[in-house]
Amino acid sequence: MLKNYFKIAFRNFWRHKLFTLINIIGLSIGISTALVIYLIADFDFSFDKFHSDGDRIYRVVTNFTYSGVPNYNGGVCGALPEAVKHEVTGLETSAPFYELDDFNVIVNDIKNLKRLNKQTNAAFADERYFNLFHYKWLAGSEGSSLNEPFKVVLTSSQAKKYFPAMSYEQMIGQEVIYEDTIKTTVTGVIEAFSENSDISFHDLISYATINSLSSLKMQLSGWGGTVSNMQLFVKILPHVSAPHVENQINGLLKKYYPTKSTNGAFSQSFHLQALGDIHFNSNYGALQGQTADKKTLYGLMIIGAFILFLGCINYINLTTAQSSQRAKEIGIRKTMGSTRGQLVFQYLSETFLLTIFAVIVAMALTPFIVKWWSGFIPKSINTNYLHHPGILVFLLLLTIAVSLLSGFYPSLVLSGYKPILVLKNQAYTGSKNNRNVLLRKSLTVTQFIIAQFFIVATIVVSKQIYYALHLDLGFRKDAIIYIYTPWKDQSQSHKQVLMDEIKSLPQVSMVSIGGDVPSSNGWNSQEVVYRDGKKEIKTNLQTKTGDENYIKVYNIKLLAGRNISTNDTASGVLINNKYALMLGFKKPDQALGKQIDFGKKKEIVGVIGDFHQGSLHLNVEPLAIYPDTKYNNGTIHIALKPKTPNGDEWKQGIEQINNFWKGVYPNEIFEYHFFDDSILKLYESEQRTSKLLKWATALSIFISCLGLLGLSLYTTNQRLKEISIRKILGASVLQIIGLLSFEFTLLILLAFLIVSPLSWWAMNIWMQSFAERTAISWWIFGLTGIIMLLAAVCTSGLQIVQAAITPPAKSLRSE
């Protein structure tokens, strides 16, 4: 019997080749989209799930509030780990480690002494780290490898990079030099985690080494500063609650640093972040990789479900539309003794077989989609089906689900025909047929609603990105590059030599040295006080540092007073207009000469125009700019002269700057950044969303038009005789085209009326995350309707015109 079912299925597929092709294409696009989204979700949700007792592991993070504005830091103050170790109860273990930023390494691999620059994923840790996270040891001992200063444990991949000609045992005792000064001895080799993890250190240097490094020891010795590199993980005992431990840790802050925790305008507290939250919480950041956004992942799943649903709608519509052609087959089968259950099973098996074909096509399409979505999909994702059994299980479940969703209703419709009516050619009269037509129209409207919603979302997101990138942000952003000098080399003379050489280049118009660029993802701030004799105004003030050329390089407007100069290092400061208004000055020049207390009083020498210090998600904040020749002056800002059309002056200038860099910092890699590119990076999330929506829009329109094509083919074929009679009675070709197009046009207009308020509401919610935003204009909805209408006309128009111009004699010859 099963063999007979498949034989009939193949015969039916071959008889209706075009409709079969439309169904397979629609389902395969939906299934391949769902498969790619499954790969993304499976990848991100699998992070750090393999650790034993992972539900009891937490990272201690720091929360701040400045004048009611929350701020977050994934690190802690340097003194906290030791206090937690001795004074907090309810812990099985606590493990501090300090992440080492990009570093240089010198190793002797027997053949020669080699230097490796820009290495990553290293940390200072001790044996408690291995009590928390368990590794397989290939050489060395877990208990003693990091118990003394200047020891290092390497992962197998890093060890082979350093010493490719040695066995793991031979590597023990070898020397690895970090940053030219930290000479360590290899005491162990471990196997890196094979599962996805944000904890992916390759070099683990003994924590005791910090005590021999004066700069780090000083940085990590007190309660007064929070260092993002200083990480503290704890594992609580079973049956001990995280809030209980968190309260104890915050009690240490009140005990050892009460002034910070009780200040009215500033508050600080510690929080236990669950291990499973690290990969998804951008407030605190991941350790070594990038965080994922759960909202984005859920949005992806919804989009995938919609696109898959569109493919299923096509199948339901086309199958029910064709049901009349199989009515006699059903009547004969029932007359010969087939039960309704057998017929349902037969048609479900046809759907299952068609879905398998679609899955095979989807599996072939998926690697190409992964490649096309390379900017959105994590690089570690691959489509090796044989090495990923979860994919095969997912595809099996998806095949069953799609088969039931697509085939269950059509199988009920087909199997429900009564033999006596079928054999009298009355199978498709009455209310049942009307219900099928109503269902098809409803599903078609649903397709158009989904497609038009994606069109609106795509236009709105693209419009907001364009608005953000072309808005006057209060500074110049083009033809500017900036360079970070090495943080390890604080020599002012080295910076000055490099600046003087850059100034001499003909391609450079101006050079400044200071802190960060005007607009970025990070910022410095501190509490300041203004006193006018009658009142005291405390506020959190963002600060930037720069010399007298800083506001000139970026064309930041000076509204009143003068610019800062090198003589202002001790006392002079610029403030922005927002801070001047906050202090109560109605005009910028009224603020001149007033003093602000930064812990040390500074005089306001000038007021500058407001500019955006971050993305448009954030409001313009009160700001001060002042020179600093000691700490925050490691960034060189370079304004380039305009280049000639198709000229390479900038390229030549940057190459020369690279040569100057090598002369001053021979062991450091030269890197530069265009400021307008860094502005673009502020909206990476929105750009990814825009790219995703464009794909979703294109796919939804394509699948909807495929279904519309199938329905228009079927409808026009069914109405050929009616069309011929109308033409004989005098109807023109245009009248026939209008008649056939009216129904589809009406469905699109109905979808438009439903989706317009829905999409406006949804996009208005999305836009609320921006402090400055573009308008959701009326033309967006008009353009959406026109796009959908044109797509429908282009899809069904040819078939409708062909039906309208067909000679009546050709259609009526059988009569």
C-alpha positions in Angstrom: 0.0 0.0 0.0 2.8 2.4 0.9 4.5 1.7 -2.4 1.2 2.6 -4.2 0.9 5.8 -2.3 4.3 6.9 -3.4 3.6 5.9 -7.0 0.5 8.0 -7.0 2.4 10.9 -5.4 5.1 10.9 -8.1 2.4 10.6 -10.9 0.6 13.6 -9.4 3.9 15.6 -9.1 4.7 15.0 -12.7 1.2 15.8 -13.9 1.4 19.2 -12.2 5.1 20.0 -12.6 4.8 23.8 -12.3 2.8 23.7 -9.1 5.1 21.1 -7.7 8.1 23.3 -8.5 6.5 26.3 -6.9 5.8 24.3 -3.8 9.3 22.9 -3.6 10.9 26.4 -4.1 8.7 28.0 -1.5 9.2 25.3 1.1 12.9 25.0 0.4 13.5 28.8 0.9 11.5 28.6 4.2 13.3 25.5 5.4 16.8 26.8 4.5 16.1 30.1 6.3 14.9 28.1 9.3 18.0 25.9 9.2 20.4 28.9 9.1 18.6 30.5 12.0 18.7 27.2 13.9 22.5 27.2 13.3 22.9 30.7 14.7 20.6 30.0 17.7 22.2 26.6 18.5 25.6 28.2 18.4 24.8 31.1 20.7 22.7 29.2 23.2 25.4 26.5 23.5 28.0 28.7 25.2 29.4 27.5 28.5 26.6 24.8 28.9 29.2 22.1 29.5 30.7 23.2 32.8 29.9 21.0 35.7 27.7 22.8 38.2 27.6 25.7 35.8 24.3 26.9 37.4 26.3 27.7 40.6 29.1 29.7 38.9 28.8 33.5 38.8 30.8 36.5 37.7 31.0 39.4 40.1 30.3 42.6 38.2 30.0 46.3 39.2 27.0 48.6 38.8 27.3 52.3 39.0 24.7 55.1 39.0 25.8 58.7 38.1 23.1 61.2 38.9 20.4 58.6 38.2 22.1 57.3 35.0 23.1 53.6 35.3 26.5 52.4 34.1 28.0 48.9 34.1 31.4 47.3 34.3 32.3 43.6 33.9 35.2 44.0 36.3 35.8 44.7 40.0 38.2 46.7 42.1 41.5 45.1 42.7 41.1 44.6 46.5 37.8 42.7 46.3 39.1 39.2 45.4 41.2 38.8 48.5 38.5 40.2 50.7 35.9 37.8 49.2 38.3 34.8 49.7 38.6 35.5 53.5 35.3 37.1 54.5 32.4 35.8 52.4 30.7 32.6 53.4 28.7 30.2 51.3 31.3 29.9 48.5 32.8 26.6 47.3 35.6 28.6 45.6 36.4 32.0 44.2 38.8 32.6 41.3 40.2 36.0 40.4 42.0 36.5 37.1 43.3 39.6 35.2 42.9 39.7 31.5 46.0 40.7 29.5 45.2 43.0 26.5 46.9 42.4 23.2 50.5 41.4 24.0 53.8 40.6 22.3 55.6 37.3 23.0 59.2 36.2 22.5 59.9 32.4 22.5 62.9 30.3 21.6 61.7 27.2 19.7 65.2 25.7 19.4 65.7 26.7 15.8 65.5 30.5 16.4 64.3 33.3 18.6 61.0 34.5 17.3 58.7 37.4 18.2 54.9 37.2 17.9 53.0 40.4 18.0 49.3 41.1 18.8 48.6 37.9 20.6 45.3 37.6 22.5 43.5 35.6 25.1 45.9 35.6 28.1 45.3 36.1 31.8 46.9 36.1 35.2 45.3 33.3 37.2 46.1 30.9 40.0 45.2 27.3 40.9 41.7 28.4 41.9 40.9 29.0 38.3 41.3 25.2 37.6 39.0 24.5 40.6 36.3 26.4 38.8 36.9 25.4 35.2 38.1 21.9 34.5 40.6 21.1 31.8 42.3 18.0 30.5 46.0 18.2 31.4 48.4 17.1 28.7 51.6 17.9 30.7 52.2 19.4 34.2 50.2 19.3 37.4 47.0 21.2 38.1 47.8 21.8 41.8 51.2 23.3 41.4 51.6 24.8 37.9 50.6 28.4 38.9 51.5 28.5 42.6 54.7 30.6 42.1 55.5 33.9 40.2 56.6 33.8 36.5 55.0 30.5 35.6 52.7 29.9 32.7 50.3 27.2 31.5 49.5 27.0 27.8 46.7 25.4 25.8 47.8 22.8 23.3 47.2 25.0 20.3 49.1 27.9 21.7 51.9 25.6 22.9 52.3 24.2 19.3 52.4 27.8 18.0 55.2 28.7 20.3 57.1 25.4 20.2 56.1 23.5 17.0 59.0 21.0 17.1 58.6 19.9 20.7 56.4 17.4 22.5 54.2 18.6 25.4 56.6 17.1 27.9 59.6 18.9 26.3 57.8 22.2 26.5 57.9 22.1 30.3 60.6 24.4 31.5 60.8 26.4 28.3 60.8 30.2 28.5 58.1 32.6 27.2 58.7 36.3 27.5 55.6 38.6 27.6 55.8 42.3 26.7 59.7 42.1 26.7 59.9 42.1 30.5 57.7 39.3 31.9 59.9 36.2 31.7 57.9 33.0 32.4 58.6 29.3 32.5 56.1 26.8 31.0 54.8 24.5 33.8 51.8 22.9 32.1 49.9 22.3 28.9 46.2 21.8 28.8 43.6 21.0 26.2 41.4 23.9 25.3 37.6 23.5 25.6 36.2 21.9 22.4 32.7 23.3 23.2 31.7 26.9 22.7 32.9 29.0 25.5 33.5 32.7 26.3 36.3 31.5 28.6 39.0 30.8 26.0 42.3 31.8 27.4 45.4 30.4 25.7 48.1 31.7 28.1 47.5 31.5 31.9 50.3 33.3 33.8 50.6 32.8 37.5 48.6 35.4 39.4 51.5 35.9 41.9 53.5 37.5 39.0 51.4 40.6 39.4 53.1 41.4 42.8 56.4 41.7 40.8 54.9 44.2 38.3 54.7 47.6 40.1 52.2 49.2 37.7 49.7 46.3 37.9 50.2 45.8 41.6 49.4 49.5 42.3 46.4 49.3 40.0 45.0 46.2 41.7 45.7 47.1 45.3 42.8 49.3 46.4 39.0 49.8 46.5 39.0 53.1 44.7 39.0 52.0 41.0 37.1 49.5 39.0 39.2 47.7 36.3 37.3 45.9 33.6 40.2 43.5 33.1 40.0 42.4 36.8 37.6 39.5 36.8 36.3 37.6 39.8 34.3 34.4 39.5 32.7 32.6 42.4 31.0 29.2 42.8 28.4 29.1 45.5 27.7 26.0 47.6 24.6 24.0 46.9 21.5 25.4 48.7 23.1 28.8 49.1 21.3 31.6 47.3 23.1 34.1 45.0 21.4 37.1 46.7 22.8 36.0 50.1 26.4 36.0 48.7 25.7 39.2 46.8 24.6 41.0 50.0 27.8 39.9 51.7 30.0 41.2 48.9 28.2 44.5 48.9 28.8 44.6 52.7 32.5 44.5 52.0 32.2 47.7 49.9 30.4 49.5 52.7 33.0 48.3 55.2 36.1 49.2 53.2 35.0 52.1 51.0 31.9 53.7 52.5 32.2 57.1 51.0 31.7 55.8 47.4 28.8 53.7 48.3 26.8 56.3 50.2 27.3 59.4 48.1 24.0 60.8 47.1 24.8 61.5 43.4 26.9 58.4 42.9 26.3 54.9 43.9 28.2 51.6 43.4 27.2 48.0 44.0 28.3 44.5 43.1 26.1 42.0 41.3 26.4 38.3 40.7 26.0 37.6 37.0 25.1 34.0 36.2 27.5 32.2 33.9 24.8 31.6 31.3 24.1 35.3 31.1 27.6 36.3 30.2 27.3 35.5 26.5 24.1 37.5 26.2 24.6 40.6 28.4 26.2 43.5 26.5 26.1 45.7 29.6 29.0 43.8 31.1 30.5 42.4 27.9 31.8 38.9 27.2 35.3 37.8 28.3 37.0 36.9 25.0 34.3 36.9 22.3 31.3 39.1 21.4 28.0 39.0 23.2 24.9 37.9 21.5 21.5 39.6 21.8 18.6 37.4 22.9 16.1 39.8 21.4 17.9 39.5 18.0 17.9 35.8 18.3 14.2 35.6 19.1 13.6 38.1 16.3 15.4 35.8 13.9 13.3 32.9 15.0 10.1 34.8 14.4 11.3 35.9 11.0 12.3 32.3 10.1 8.9 31.1 11.3 7.1 33.7 9.2 9.1 32.8 6.0 8.5 29.1 6.6 4.8 29.8 7.2 4.7 31.7 3.8 5.9 28.5 2.1 3.3 26.4 3.9 0.6 28.9 2.9 1.6 28.5 -0.8 1.2 24.7 -0.5 -2.1 24.9 1.3 -3.5 27.5 -1.3 -2.3 25.6 -4.3 -3.4 22.2 -3.1 -6.9 23.3 -2.1 -7.2 25.2 -5.3 -6.4 22.0 -7.3 -8.6 19.9 -5.1 -11.4 19.9 -7.7 -9.1 18.2 -10.2 -8.7 15.2 -7.9 -12.3 15.0 -6.9 -13.2 12.1 -9.2 -10.1 10.2 -8.1 -11.3 10.6 -4.5 -14.9 9.5 -5.4 -13.7 6.4 -7.1 -11.3 5.5 -4.3 -14.1 5.9 -1.7 -16.5 3.8 -3.9 -13.8 1.1 -4.1 -13.6 1.0 -0.3 -11.0 3.5 0.8 -11.6 5.0 4.2 -11.2 8.7 5.0 -8.2 7.9 7.2 -6.5 6.1 4.4 -7.0 9.1 2.1 -5.7 11.5 4.7 -2.6 9.3 5.2 -2.1 9.2 1.4 -2.2 12.9 1.0 -0.1 13.5 4.0 2.5 11.1 2.6 2.5 13.1 -0.6 3.2 16.3 1.4 5.9 14.5 3.4 7.6 13.4 0.1 7.4 16.9 -1.3 8.8 18.3 1.9 11.7 15.8 1.8 12.5 17.1 -1.7 12.4 20.7 -0.3 14.7 19.7 2.6 17.3 18.3 0.2 17.2 21.6 -1.8 17.4 23.6 1.4 20.5 21.6 2.6 22.1 22.5 -0.7 21.1 26.2 -0.4 22.2 26.6 3.2 26.0 26.9 2.7 25.4 29.7 0.2 23.1 31.5 2.6 25.7 31.2 5.3 28.2 32.7 3.0 25.8 35.5 2.0 25.1 36.3 5.6 28.8 36.2 6.6 28.6 39.7 8.2 25.7 38.5 10.4 26.6 34.9 11.2 29.4 34.0 13.7 32.5 32.8 11.8 32.6 29.5 13.9 29.3 28.3 12.4 29.7 25.6 9.7 27.3 23.5 7.7 29.0 20.1 8.1 25.9 18.0 8.5 27.7 14.8 9.3 29.6 16.4 12.2 26.5 18.1 13.6 23.9 15.5 14.5 21.7 18.1 16.0 21.1 19.5 12.5 19.8 16.2 11.3 17.5 15.9 14.2 16.2 19.4 13.6 15.6 18.7 9.9 13.7 15.5 10.8 11.5 17.4 13.3 11.1 20.3 10.8 10.1 17.9 8.0 7.4 16.3 10.2 6.1 19.7 11.4 6.0 21.3 7.9 4.4 18.2 6.5 1.6 18.3 9.1 1.2 22.1 8.9 1.1 22.1 5.0 -0.7 18.9 4.4 -3.2 18.4 7.2 -5.9 20.8 6.1 -5.7 20.0 2.3 -5.8 16.3 3.2 -9.0 16.9 5.2 -10.5 18.8 2.3 -9.6 16.2 -0.3 -10.7 13.3 1.7 -14.0 14.9 2.7 -15.6 14.8 -0.8 -18.7 12.6 -1.0 -18.6 10.0 -3.8 -22.2 10.6 -5.0 -21.6 14.3 -5.4 -18.2 13.8 -7.1 -19.6 11.5 -9.7 -22.4 14.0 -10.4 -19.8 16.8 -10.9 -21.2 18.5 -7.8 -18.2 18.1 -5.6 -17.3 21.8 -5.4 -20.6 23.5 -5.0 -22.2 24.9 -1.9 -20.8 26.3 1.3 -17.8 24.0 1.6 -16.3 25.3 -1.6 -17.0 28.9 -0.4 -15.1 28.0 2.9 -12.1 26.8 0.9 -12.1 30.0 -1.3 -12.4 32.1 1.9 -9.5 30.3 3.5 -7.3 30.7 0.4 -8.1 34.5 0.3 -7.4 34.8 4.0 -4.0 33.0 3.7 -3.1 35.1 0.7 -3.9 38.3 2.7 -1.7 36.9 5.5 1.1 36.5 3.0 0.8 40.1 1.8 0.6 41.4 5.4 3.9 39.7 6.3 5.6 40.9 3.2 4.4 44.5 3.6 5.4 44.5 7.2 8.9 43.5 6.3 9.0 46.2 3.6 7.9 48.9 6.1 10.4 47.7 8.7 13.2 47.7 6.1 12.5 51.2 4.9 12.2 52.6 8.5 15.4 51.0 9.7 17.3 52.1 6.6 15.9 55.7 7.0 17.0 55.9 10.6 20.5 54.7 9.8 20.7 57.2 7.0 19.5 59.9 9.3 22.1 59.0 12.0 25.0 58.9 9.5 24.1 62.2 7.8 22.9 64.3 10.8 25.1 67.2 11.8 26.6 65.6 15.0 28.3 68.8 16.0 31.8 68.0 14.7 33.6 67.1 11.5 34.0 63.4 10.9 35.5 63.0 7.4 39.2 63.1 6.4 40.3 62.4 10.0 42.3 59.5 11.2 43.4 58.7 14.8 46.2 56.5 16.2 46.4 54.9 19.7 50.0 55.1 21.0 51.1 52.0 23.0 49.7 52.1 26.5 52.8 50.4 27.8 55.0 53.3 26.6 54.0 56.5 28.4 57.1 58.5 27.3 55.9 62.0 26.4 59.1 62.5 24.3 58.2 59.6 22.1 54.7 61.0 21.5 56.1 64.4 20.7 58.6 63.1 18.2 55.9 61.2 16.4 53.6 64.2 16.3 56.3 66.5 15.0 57.1 64.1 12.2 53.5 63.7 11.3 53.0 67.5 11.2 55.8 67.8 8.6 53.8 65.7 6.1 52.3 67.7 3.1 49.1 65.5 3.3 48.4 66.6 6.9 46.6 69.8 7.8 46.6 69.6 11.6 47.5 67.2 14.4 46.3 67.0 18.0 47.0 64.8 20.9 44.6 63.9 23.7 42.2 61.3 24.8 39.4 59.5 22.9 37.6 60.8 19.8 34.5 63.1 20.3 32.0 60.2 19.7 32.6 56.6 20.7 31.1 53.7 22.6 33.0 54.5 25.8 33.6 57.6 27.9 35.1 58.9 31.1 33.0 60.8 33.6 33.3 62.0 37.2 31.3 63.9 39.8 31.9 67.6 39.8 30.6 70.5 41.9 29.7 74.1 41.0 29.2 76.6 43.7 27.8 80.2 43.0 27.7 81.3 46.7 24.0 80.6 47.0 23.7 77.0 45.8 25.7 73.9 45.1 25.1 71.9 41.9 26.5 68.4 41.9 26.4 66.5 38.6 28.1 63.7 36.7 30.2 65.3 34.0 31.6 63.5 31.0 35.2 64.5 30.3 37.5 64.4 27.3 41.1 65.5 27.1 42.9 67.2 24.3 45.4 70.0 23.5 44.6 73.4 21.8 44.2 71.7 18.4 41.6 69.1 19.5 38.5 71.2 18.8 40.2 72.6 15.6 40.8 69.1 14.2 37.1 68.2 14.7 35.7 71.7 13.9 33.8 71.8 17.2 32.3 75.3 17.5 33.5 77.7 20.1 30.4 79.6 21.3 32.1 81.9 23.8 35.4 82.6 25.4 38.7 81.2 24.1 40.2 77.8 23.4 42.2 75.9 25.9 46.0 76.1 25.6 49.1 74.3 26.9 49.1 76.7 29.9 45.7 75.5 31.0 46.9 72.0 32.1 46.3 72.9 35.8 43.2 75.1 35.6 41.6 75.8 32.3 38.5 73.9 31.0 36.0 74.0 28.1 32.4 73.1 28.8 29.6 72.4 26.4 26.4 74.5 26.1 24.3 71.8 27.8 26.4 71.9 30.9 26.3 75.7 30.9 22.5 75.6 30.7 22.4 73.0 33.5 24.4 75.4 35.7 21.8 78.1 35.1 23.5 80.3 32.5 21.1 81.4 29.8 23.9 82.7 27.5 27.2 80.9 27.0 29.4 83.9 27.9 27.9 84.1 31.3 29.7 80.9 32.3 33.2 82.3 31.5 35.4 82.7 34.5 33.3 80.5 36.8 35.0 77.6 38.5 34.2 73.9 38.7 35.5 71.6 41.4 36.9 68.4 40.0 38.6 67.6 43.3 40.7 70.5 42.1 39.2 73.7 40.9 39.3 74.5 37.2 38.2 77.8 35.5 35.8 77.8 32.6 37.7 79.5 29.8 35.3 78.7 26.9 31.9 77.2 26.0 31.6 74.9 23.0 28.6 73.8 21.0 26.9 70.6 21.9 27.9 67.4 20.0 26.9 63.8 20.3 29.4 61.9 22.4 27.9 58.5 21.4 25.2 57.1 19.1 21.8 58.7 18.6 20.5 56.2 21.1 21.9 58.5 23.8 21.2 62.1 24.7 23.9 64.8 24.5 25.4 64.8 28.0 27.1 67.6 30.0 30.8 67.6 29.0 34.1 69.2 29.8 37.3 69.2 27.7 40.7 70.0 29.2 44.4 69.2 28.5 46.1 66.4 30.2 49.8 65.7 29.6 50.1 62.8 32.1 47.5 60.1 31.7 44.7 60.5 29.1 46.8 61.7 26.1 47.6 58.5 24.2 45.6 59.2 21.1 46.9 61.2 18.1 44.3 62.9 16.0 45.2 63.8 12.4 43.2 66.0 10.0 44.1 65.2 6.4 44.1 67.7 3.6 41.5 67.1 0.8 42.7 64.6 -1.8 42.5 65.1 -5.5 39.9 63.0 -7.5 41.3 59.4 -7.8 44.5 60.6 -6.0 46.5 58.5 -3.5 47.8 61.3 -1.3 46.2 59.8 1.8 47.6 56.4 1.1 51.1 57.9 0.7 50.7 59.9 3.8 49.6 57.0 5.9 52.5 54.9 4.6 54.8 57.6 5.7 53.2 57.8 9.2 53.8 54.0 9.4 57.5 54.6 8.7 57.6 57.3 11.4 55.8 54.9 13.8 58.4 52.2 13.2 61.1 54.6 14.1 59.6 55.6 17.4 57.9 52.2 18.4 59.9 49.5 16.5 58.3 46.6 18.4 54.7 47.7 18.0 52.2 47.2 15.1 51.0 50.3 13.5 47.2 50.7 13.3 45.1 53.6 12.3 41.4 54.3 12.2 39.2 56.6 10.1 36.9 58.6 12.3 33.9 58.3 10.0 34.3 54.5 10.0 34.2 54.5 13.8 30.9 56.5 13.6 29.6 53.9 11.3 30.5 51.2 13.8 28.2 52.8 16.4 25.3 51.5 14.4 26.6 48.0 13.6 23.6 46.4 15.3 21.1 48.5 13.3 23.0 47.7 10.1 22.9 44.0 10.8 19.1 44.4 11.5 18.7 46.3 8.2 20.6 43.6 6.3 18.5 40.9 7.9 15.3 42.7 7.1 16.3 43.2 3.5 16.8 39.4 3.1 13.5 38.7 4.9 11.7 41.2 2.7 13.1 39.8 -0.5 12.3 36.3 0.5 8.8 37.1 1.7 8.0 39.0 -1.5 9.4 36.2 -3.6 7.5 33.4 -1.8 4.3 35.5 -1.8 4.6 36.2 -5.5 5.3 32.5 -6.2 2.0 31.6 -4.5 0.3 34.4 -6.3 1.7 33.1 -9.6 0.3 29.6 -8.9 -3.1 31.0 -7.9 -3.3 33.3 -10.9 -2.4 30.4 -13.3 -5.0 28.2 -11.7 -7.7 30.9 -11.6 -7.2 32.1 -15.2 -7.3 28.5 -16.4 -10.5 27.8 -14.5 -12.1 31.0 -15.9 -11.0 30.7 -19.6 -14.5 29.8 -20.8 -16.0 32.6 -18.8 -13.5 35.0 -20.3 -14.3 33.8 -23.8 -18.0 34.2 -23.3 -17.5 37.7 -22.0 -15.4 38.6 -25.0 -18.1 37.2 -27.4 -20.6 39.4 -25.6 -18.4 42.5 -26.2 -16.0 42.8 -23.3 -12.7 44.5 -24.2 -9.2 43.1 -23.4 -8.8 45.9 -20.8 -12.1 45.1 -19.1 -11.0 41.4 -18.9 -7.7 42.3 -17.4 -9.4 44.6 -14.9 -11.8 41.8 -14.0 -9.1 39.3 -13.4 -6.8 41.7 -11.6 -9.5 43.1 -9.3 -9.6 40.2 -6.9 -5.8 40.2 -6.3 -5.7 44.0 -6.1 -8.5 43.9 -3.5 -6.5 41.3 -1.4 -3.4 43.5 -1.5 -5.4 46.6 -0.5 -7.0 44.7 2.4 -3.6 43.6 3.6 -2.4 47.2 3.3 -5.2 48.4 5.5 -4.4 45.8 8.1 -0.6 46.1 8.1 -0.3 49.9 8.1 -1.4 50.6 11.7 0.3 47.4 12.9 3.7 48.2 11.3 3.5 51.9 12.5 2.9 50.7 16.0 5.8 48.2 15.9 8.3 50.5 14.3 7.3 53.4 16.6 8.3 51.1 19.6 11.6 50.3 17.9 12.3 54.0 17.3 11.9 54.8 21.0 15.4 53.5 21.7 16.8 56.5 19.8 17.1 59.9 21.6 17.0 61.5 18.2 15.1 59.9 15.4 13.6 60.4 12.0 9.9 60.6 11.4 7.9 57.5 10.3 6.5 59.4 7.2 3.3 58.6 5.4 5.1 58.0 2.2 6.7 54.9 3.7 3.3 53.1 3.8 2.3 54.4 0.4 5.6 53.2 -1.1 5.1 49.8 0.6 1.7 49.4 -1.0 3.0 50.4 -4.4 5.9 48.0 -4.2 3.6 45.1 -3.2 1.1 46.0 -5.9 3.8 46.2 -8.6 5.3 42.9 -7.5 1.8 41.3 -7.8 1.2 42.8 -11.2 4.5 41.7 -12.5 3.9 38.2 -11.2 0.4 37.6 -12.4 0.1 40.2 -15.1 1.6 38.2 -18.0 -0.7 35.2 -17.2 -3.7 37.5 -17.0 -2.9 39.3 -20.2 -2.4 36.0 -22.0 -5.8 34.8 -20.8 -7.4 38.1 -21.9 -6.1 38.0 -25.4 -6.7 34.2 -26.0 -9.2 33.8 -28.9 -12.6 32.6 -27.7 -12.7 29.8 -30.2 -9.6 28.2 -28.7 -11.2 28.1 -25.3 -14.7 27.0 -26.4 -13.8 24.4 -29.0 -14.5 21.6 -26.6 -18.0 22.9 -26.2 
